[in-house]
Amino acid sequence: MGEQEGGARRRLVATMCAAVGLGLAILLVHAGRMLPLDALGPAALAVLAACALACSAAAGLAVAAAARASAWRYGHSMSATALR
């Protein structure tokens, strides 16, 4: 694993952890106030949506990286023509 791959992997994990942590913090504060989810403000909903998007994108990138690594390890091509 090269230096760039390690840094990219750390950034990916940091993005996922930050997105999950921020989302949980918002929901924890909201739950501590004992309010229904309908009472979430537009700013909190926007942050939660951004967290969900960031976590989903990071997970997709992780799956794509694992597929590329697996294809490289076993000698398969990941080009668009080879996948047809």
N, CA, C and O atoms as a GROMACS GRO file, in nm:
protein
  336
    1MET      N    1   0.085  -0.117   0.000
    1MET     CA    2   0.000   0.000   0.000
    1MET      C    3   0.090   0.123   0.000
    1MET      O    4   0.177   0.137   0.085
    2GLY      N    5   0.068   0.210  -0.095
    2GLY     CA    6   0.148   0.331  -0.107
    2GLY      C    7   0.102   0.438  -0.011
    2GLY      O    8  -0.002   0.427   0.054
    3GLU      N    9   0.183   0.543  -0.002
    3GLU     CA   10   0.151   0.655   0.087
    3GLU      C   11   0.020   0.722   0.047
    3GLU      O   12  -0.058   0.762   0.134
    4GLN      N   13  -0.004   0.736  -0.084
    4GLN     CA   14  -0.127   0.800  -0.130
    4GLN      C   15  -0.250   0.716  -0.098
    4GLN      O   16  -0.354   0.769  -0.060
    5GLU      N   17  -0.237   0.584  -0.114
    5GLU     CA   18  -0.350   0.496  -0.084
    5GLU      C   19  -0.386   0.501   0.063
    5GLU      O   20  -0.504   0.503   0.099
    6GLY      N   21  -0.284   0.505   0.149
    6GLY     CA   22  -0.310   0.512   0.293
    6GLY      C   23  -0.378   0.641   0.332
    6GLY      O   24  -0.468   0.642   0.416
    7GLY      N   25  -0.333   0.753   0.271
    7GLY     CA   26  -0.395   0.882   0.300
    7GLY      C   27  -0.539   0.888   0.251
    7GLY      O   28  -0.626   0.943   0.319
    8ALA      N   29  -0.563   0.832   0.133
    8ALA     CA   30  -0.699   0.831   0.079
    8ALA      C   31  -0.790   0.745   0.166
    8ALA      O   32  -0.906   0.779   0.189
    9ARG      N   33  -0.736   0.635   0.213
    9ARG     CA   34  -0.816   0.546   0.298
    9ARG      C   35  -0.849   0.615   0.430
    9ARG      O   36  -0.961   0.603   0.480
   10ARG      N   37  -0.751   0.686   0.486
   10ARG     CA   38  -0.776   0.758   0.611
   10ARG      C   39  -0.880   0.868   0.592
   10ARG      O   40  -0.967   0.888   0.677
   11ARG      N   41  -0.871   0.940   0.480
   11ARG     CA   42  -0.970   1.045   0.453
   11ARG      C   43  -1.110   0.985   0.436
   11ARG      O   44  -1.208   1.044   0.481
   12LEU      N   45  -1.118   0.870   0.372
   12LEU     CA   46  -1.247   0.804   0.352
   12LEU      C   47  -1.307   0.762   0.486
   12LEU      O   48  -1.425   0.784   0.511
   13VAL      N   49  -1.225   0.702   0.572
   13VAL     CA   50  -1.273   0.661   0.704
   13VAL      C   51  -1.308   0.782   0.788
   13VAL      O   52  -1.408   0.780   0.860
   14ALA      N   53  -1.228   0.888   0.780
   14ALA     CA   54  -1.257   1.010   0.857
   14ALA      C   55  -1.388   1.073   0.811
   14ALA      O   56  -1.465   1.122   0.894
   15THR      N   57  -1.414   1.072   0.680
   15THR     CA   58  -1.540   1.126   0.629
   15THR      C   59  -1.659   1.047   0.680
   15THR      O   60  -1.759   1.105   0.723
   16MET      N   61  -1.648   0.914   0.676
   16MET     CA   62  -1.758   0.831   0.725
   16MET      C   63  -1.781   0.852   0.875
   16MET      O   64  -1.895   0.864   0.920
   17CYS      N   65  -1.672   0.856   0.952
   17CYS     CA   66  -1.686   0.874   1.097
   17CYS      C   67  -1.744   1.011   1.131
   17CYS      O   68  -1.830   1.022   1.219
   18ALA      N   69  -1.698   1.114   1.061
   18ALA     CA   70  -1.750   1.248   1.088
   18ALA      C   71  -1.899   1.258   1.052
   18ALA      O   72  -1.977   1.319   1.125
   19ALA      N   73  -1.937   1.198   0.939
   19ALA     CA   74  -2.078   1.204   0.897
   19ALA      C   75  -2.168   1.131   0.997
   19ALA      O   76  -2.273   1.182   1.034
   20VAL      N   77  -2.126   1.014   1.039
   20VAL     CA   78  -2.207   0.938   1.135
   20VAL      C   79  -2.208   1.008   1.270
   20VAL      O   80  -2.312   1.018   1.334
   21GLY      N   81  -2.092   1.056   1.314
   21GLY     CA   82  -2.084   1.124   1.444
   21GLY      C   83  -2.168   1.250   1.450
   21GLY      O   84  -2.238   1.273   1.548
   22LEU      N   85  -2.161   1.332   1.346
   22LEU     CA   86  -2.240   1.455   1.343
   22LEU      C   87  -2.389   1.425   1.340
   22LEU      O   88  -2.468   1.488   1.410
   23GLY      N   89  -2.427   1.328   1.257
   23GLY     CA   90  -2.568   1.289   1.251
   23GLY      C   91  -2.620   1.238   1.385
   23GLY      O   92  -2.730   1.273   1.428
   24LEU      N   93  -2.539   1.155   1.451
   24LEU     CA   94  -2.580   1.103   1.582
   24LEU      C   95  -2.586   1.214   1.686
   24LEU      O   96  -2.674   1.213   1.772
   25ALA      N   97  -2.494   1.309   1.678
   25ALA     CA   98  -2.496   1.420   1.775
   25ALA      C   99  -2.624   1.503   1.759
   25ALA      O  100  -2.686   1.541   1.858
   26ILE      N  101  -2.661   1.531   1.635
   26ILE     CA  102  -2.785   1.608   1.612
   26ILE      C  103  -2.906   1.533   1.665
   26ILE      O  104  -2.992   1.591   1.732
   27LEU      N  105  -2.913   1.404   1.635
   27LEU     CA  106  -3.028   1.325   1.682
   27LEU      C  107  -3.027   1.308   1.833
   27LEU      O  108  -3.133   1.303   1.896
   28LEU      N  109  -2.908   1.298   1.893
   28LEU     CA  110  -2.899   1.284   2.038
   28LEU      C  111  -2.947   1.410   2.109
   28LEU      O  112  -3.020   1.402   2.208
   29VAL      N  113  -2.907   1.526   2.060
   29VAL     CA  114  -2.954   1.652   2.118
   29VAL      C  115  -3.105   1.663   2.104
   29VAL      O  116  -3.175   1.704   2.196
   30HIS      N  117  -3.155   1.626   1.987
   30HIS     CA  118  -3.299   1.632   1.963
   30HIS      C  119  -3.373   1.536   2.055
   30HIS      O  120  -3.479   1.569   2.108
   31ALA      N  121  -3.318   1.416   2.074
   31ALA     CA  122  -3.383   1.318   2.162
   31ALA      C  123  -3.376   1.363   2.307
   31ALA      O  124  -3.468   1.336   2.385
   32GLY      N  125  -3.267   1.431   2.344
   32GLY     CA  126  -3.256   1.480   2.481
   32GLY      C  127  -3.362   1.584   2.514
   32GLY      O  128  -3.403   1.598   2.629
   33ARG      N  129  -3.406   1.655   2.414
   33ARG     CA  130  -3.514   1.753   2.434
   33ARG      C  131  -3.652   1.687   2.434
   33ARG      O  132  -3.752   1.751   2.462
   34MET      N  133  -3.654   1.558   2.402
   34MET     CA  134  -3.778   1.478   2.398
   34MET      C  135  -3.880   1.536   2.302
   34MET      O  136  -3.998   1.548   2.334
   35LEU      N  137  -3.832   1.572   2.183
   35LEU     CA  138  -3.919   1.625   2.079
   35LEU      C  139  -3.938   1.520   1.970
   35LEU      O  140  -3.850   1.437   1.948
   36PRO      N  141  -4.053   1.521   1.904
   36PRO     CA  142  -4.071   1.428   1.792
   36PRO      C  143  -3.983   1.469   1.674
   36PRO      O  144  -3.938   1.583   1.667
   37LEU      N  145  -3.959   1.376   1.584
   37LEU     CA  146  -3.875   1.406   1.468
   37LEU      C  147  -3.937   1.513   1.379
   37LEU      O  148  -3.866   1.580   1.304
   38ASP      N  149  -4.069   1.529   1.387
   38ASP     CA  150  -4.134   1.634   1.309
   38ASP      C  151  -4.086   1.773   1.349
   38ASP      O  152  -4.097   1.868   1.271
   39ALA      N  153  -4.033   1.786   1.470
   39ALA     CA  154  -3.992   1.916   1.520
   39ALA      C  155  -3.849   1.954   1.480
   39ALA      O  156  -3.801   2.061   1.517
   40LEU      N  157  -3.782   1.869   1.405
   40LEU     CA  158  -3.647   1.903   1.357
   40LEU      C  159  -3.656   2.024   1.264
   40LEU      O  160  -3.742   2.030   1.177
   41GLY      N  161  -3.567   2.119   1.284
   41GLY     CA  162  -3.566   2.239   1.201
   41GLY      C  163  -3.508   2.211   1.063
   41GLY      O  164  -3.445   2.108   1.042
   42PRO      N  165  -3.528   2.304   0.970
   42PRO     CA  166  -3.476   2.284   0.834
   42PRO      C  167  -3.323   2.275   0.829
   42PRO      O  168  -3.268   2.202   0.747
   43ALA      N  169  -3.255   2.349   0.917
   43ALA     CA  170  -3.109   2.343   0.919
   43ALA      C  171  -3.061   2.204   0.963
   43ALA      O  172  -2.969   2.148   0.904
   44ALA      N  173  -3.124   2.151   1.068
   44ALA     CA  174  -3.087   2.018   1.117
   44ALA      C  175  -3.117   1.911   1.012
   44ALA      O  176  -3.038   1.819   0.992
   45LEU      N  177  -3.230   1.924   0.944
   45LEU     CA  178  -3.263   1.829   0.838
   45LEU      C  179  -3.163   1.836   0.723
   45LEU      O  180  -3.125   1.733   0.667
   46ALA      N  181  -3.119   1.957   0.689
   46ALA     CA  182  -3.020   1.972   0.582
   46ALA      C  183  -2.887   1.909   0.621
   46ALA      O  184  -2.822   1.844   0.540
   47VAL      N  185  -2.846   1.929   0.747
   47VAL     CA  186  -2.721   1.869   0.794
   47VAL      C  187  -2.732   1.717   0.796
   47VAL      O  188  -2.638   1.648   0.757
   48LEU      N  189  -2.846   1.665   0.841
   48LEU     CA  190  -2.865   1.520   0.841
   48LEU      C  191  -2.864   1.463   0.699
   48LEU      O  192  -2.809   1.356   0.676
   49ALA      N  193  -2.924   1.534   0.606
   49ALA     CA  194  -2.923   1.489   0.466
   49ALA      C  195  -2.781   1.492   0.411
   49ALA      O  196  -2.741   1.401   0.338
   50ALA      N  197  -2.704   1.595   0.444
   50ALA     CA  198  -2.565   1.602   0.398
   50ALA      C  199  -2.482   1.490   0.459
   50ALA      O  200  -2.396   1.432   0.392
   51CYS      N  201  -2.507   1.459   0.585
   51CYS     CA  202  -2.436   1.348   0.651
   51CYS      C  203  -2.468   1.215   0.584
   51CYS      O  204  -2.380   1.133   0.560
   52ALA      N  205  -2.596   1.194   0.554
   52ALA     CA  206  -2.636   1.070   0.488
   52ALA      C  207  -2.573   1.060   0.349
   52ALA      O  208  -2.529   0.952   0.309
   53LEU      N  209  -2.570   1.170   0.277
   53LEU     CA  210  -2.509   1.172   0.144
   53LEU      C  211  -2.359   1.146   0.151
   53LEU      O  212  -2.306   1.068   0.071
   54ALA      N  213  -2.291   1.210   0.246
   54ALA     CA  214  -2.147   1.191   0.261
   54ALA      C  215  -2.113   1.047   0.299
   54ALA      O  216  -2.018   0.990   0.246
   55CYS      N  217  -2.190   0.991   0.389
   55CYS     CA  218  -2.165   0.853   0.432
   55CYS      C  219  -2.194   0.755   0.318
   55CYS      O  220  -2.119   0.659   0.299
   56SER      N  221  -2.300   0.779   0.243
   56SER     CA  222  -2.332   0.691   0.130
   56SER      C  223  -2.226   0.700   0.021
   56SER      O  224  -2.186   0.598  -0.036
   57ALA      N  225  -2.180   0.821  -0.008
   57ALA     CA  226  -2.076   0.838  -0.109
   57ALA      C  227  -1.946   0.772  -0.066
   57ALA      O  228  -1.879   0.707  -0.146
   58ALA      N  229  -1.910   0.787   0.061
   58ALA     CA  230  -1.787   0.726   0.111
   58ALA      C  231  -1.797   0.573   0.107
   58ALA      O  232  -1.701   0.505   0.072
   59ALA      N  233  -1.913   0.520   0.143
   59ALA     CA  234  -1.932   0.375   0.137
   59ALA      C  235  -1.924   0.326  -0.007
   59ALA      O  236  -1.866   0.221  -0.033
   60GLY      N  237  -1.982   0.401  -0.101
   60GLY     CA  238  -1.973   0.363  -0.242
   60GLY      C  239  -1.830   0.364  -0.292
   60GLY      O  240  -1.789   0.275  -0.366
   61LEU      N  241  -1.754   0.464  -0.251
   61LEU     CA  242  -1.613   0.470  -0.290
   61LEU      C  243  -1.535   0.353  -0.230
   61LEU      O  244  -1.446   0.298  -0.295
   62ALA      N  245  -1.567   0.316  -0.107
   62ALA     CA  246  -1.500   0.202  -0.043
   62ALA      C  247  -1.532   0.072  -0.116
   62ALA      O  248  -1.443  -0.011  -0.135
   63VAL      N  249  -1.656   0.055  -0.156
   63VAL     CA  250  -1.693  -0.067  -0.231
   63VAL      C  251  -1.624  -0.069  -0.367
   63VAL      O  252  -1.577  -0.174  -0.410
   64ALA      N  253  -1.619   0.045  -0.434
   64ALA     CA  254  -1.552   0.052  -0.564
   64ALA      C  255  -1.403   0.022  -0.551
   64ALA      O  256  -1.346  -0.047  -0.635
   65ALA      N  257  -1.340   0.076  -0.446
   65ALA     CA  258  -1.198   0.049  -0.424
   65ALA      C  259  -1.174  -0.099  -0.396
   65ALA      O  260  -1.077  -0.156  -0.444
   66ALA      N  261  -1.262  -0.160  -0.318
   66ALA     CA  262  -1.248  -0.303  -0.288
   66ALA      C  263  -1.266  -0.386  -0.415
   66ALA      O  264  -1.196  -0.485  -0.435
   67ALA      N  265  -1.360  -0.346  -0.500
   67ALA     CA  266  -1.382  -0.419  -0.626
   67ALA      C  267  -1.261  -0.406  -0.718
   67ALA      O  268  -1.220  -0.503  -0.781
   68ARG      N  269  -1.203  -0.284  -0.724
   68ARG     CA  270  -1.083  -0.266  -0.807
   68ARG      C  271  -0.967  -0.348  -0.754
   68ARG      O  272  -0.895  -0.411  -0.832
   69ALA      N  273  -0.949  -0.349  -0.622
   69ALA     CA  274  -0.840  -0.426  -0.564
   69ALA      C  275  -0.859  -0.574  -0.587
   69ALA      O  276  -0.763  -0.646  -0.616
   70SER      N  277  -0.982  -0.620  -0.575
   70SER     CA  278  -1.011  -0.762  -0.598
   70SER      C  279  -0.989  -0.798  -0.744
   70SER      O  280  -0.933  -0.904  -0.773
   71ALA      N  281  -1.031  -0.713  -0.836
   71ALA     CA  282  -1.014  -0.740  -0.978
   71ALA      C  283  -0.866  -0.740  -1.014
   71ALA      O  284  -0.821  -0.823  -1.094
   72TRP      N  285  -0.789  -0.648  -0.956
   72TRP     CA  286  -0.646  -0.643  -0.984
   72TRP      C  287  -0.576  -0.767  -0.929
   72TRP      O  288  -0.488  -0.823  -0.994
   73ARG      N  289  -0.617  -0.810  -0.809
   73ARG     CA  290  -0.554  -0.924  -0.744
   73ARG      C  291  -0.576  -1.052  -0.825
   73ARG      O  292  -0.487  -1.137  -0.832
   74TYR      N  293  -0.693  -1.066  -0.885
   74TYR     CA  294  -0.725  -1.189  -0.957
   74TYR      C  295  -0.709  -1.174  -1.107
   74TYR      O  296  -0.744  -1.266  -1.182
   75GLY      N  297  -0.657  -1.062  -1.154
   75GLY     CA  298  -0.625  -1.046  -1.294
   75GLY      C  299  -0.742  -1.016  -1.385
   75GLY      O  300  -0.733  -1.039  -1.505
   76HIS      N  301  -0.852  -0.967  -1.330
   76HIS     CA  302  -0.968  -0.932  -1.412
   76HIS      C  303  -0.963  -0.785  -1.448
   76HIS      O  304  -0.905  -0.704  -1.377
   77SER      N  305  -1.024  -0.751  -1.559
   77SER     CA  306  -1.029  -0.613  -1.602
   77SER      C  307  -1.156  -0.546  -1.553
   77SER      O  308  -1.263  -0.606  -1.550
   78MET      N  309  -1.142  -0.420  -1.513
   78MET     CA  310  -1.259  -0.344  -1.467
   78MET      C  311  -1.300  -0.240  -1.571
   78MET      O  312  -1.376  -0.148  -1.540
   79SER      N  313  -1.251  -0.253  -1.693
   79SER     CA  314  -1.287  -0.155  -1.797
   79SER      C  315  -1.434  -0.175  -1.837
   79SER      O  316  -1.493  -0.280  -1.814
   80ALA      N  317  -1.488  -0.071  -1.896
   80ALA     CA  318  -1.630  -0.077  -1.934
   80ALA      C  319  -1.654  -0.183  -2.041
   80ALA      O  320  -1.759  -0.247  -2.042
   81THR      N  321  -1.560  -0.203  -2.130
   81THR     CA  322  -1.580  -0.302  -2.236
   81THR      C  323  -1.571  -0.444  -2.179
   81THR      O  324  -1.638  -0.534  -2.229
   82ALA      N  325  -1.490  -0.462  -2.076
   82ALA     CA  326  -1.477  -0.596  -2.019
   82ALA      C  327  -1.598  -0.634  -1.935
   82ALA      O  328  -1.625  -0.752  -1.915
   83LEU      N  329  -1.671  -0.535  -1.886
   83LEU     CA  330  -1.787  -0.562  -1.802
   83LEU      C  331  -1.914  -0.589  -1.881
   83LEU      O  332  -2.016  -0.622  -1.821
   84ARG      N  333  -1.910  -0.575  -2.013
   84ARG     CA  334  -2.030  -0.598  -2.093
   84ARG      C  335  -2.055  -0.744  -2.113
   84ARG      O  336  -2.152  -0.781  -2.179
   0.00000   0.00000   0.00000
